[in-house]
Amino acid sequence: LQLVESGGGSVQAGGSLRLSCAASGYTYNRNCMAWFRQAPGKEREAVATISGGGARTYYSDSVKGRFTISRDDAKKATYLQMNNLKPEDSAMYYCASRRGGNPLFRLLTPDDCDWWGQGTQVTVS
């Protein structure tokens, strides 16, 4: 499975961005999808997870109520709508996928994921 993120950029505090993750090369629809982020000098942290099929979503406390994860299986795409952005949201954002058939029903950690994208930078000033 190949994952390619897009949609990052620079925005002022309070603004919005929508990240996209395009998947190709493997059966995608049953896979759990997730977004992570990593700021310089910090560990990679989970942001949001969506189950295969999209029925369940999970968020970190730091983004709950501001970010929304969604997926369009017909397009093999996963999205992260980010509203009311804060400077502390600045980081490289990564899309990741967990192989389908073994759902965990919680926010994924980096060790839970089997495939990763290359990342897209988000800067909030």
Secondary structure as UniProt FT lines:
FT   STRAND          2..6
FT   STRAND          9..11
FT   TURN            13..14
FT   STRAND          17..24
FT   TURN            29..30
FT   STRAND          32..38
FT   TURN            40..41
FT   STRAND          45..50
FT   TURN            52..53
FT   STRAND          57..59
FT   TURN            61..66
FT   STRAND          67..72
FT   TURN            73..76
FT   STRAND          77..82
FT   HELIX           87..89
FT   STRAND          91..98
FT   TURN            100..101
FT   HELIX           110..112
FT   STRAND          115..116
FT   STRAND          120..124
//
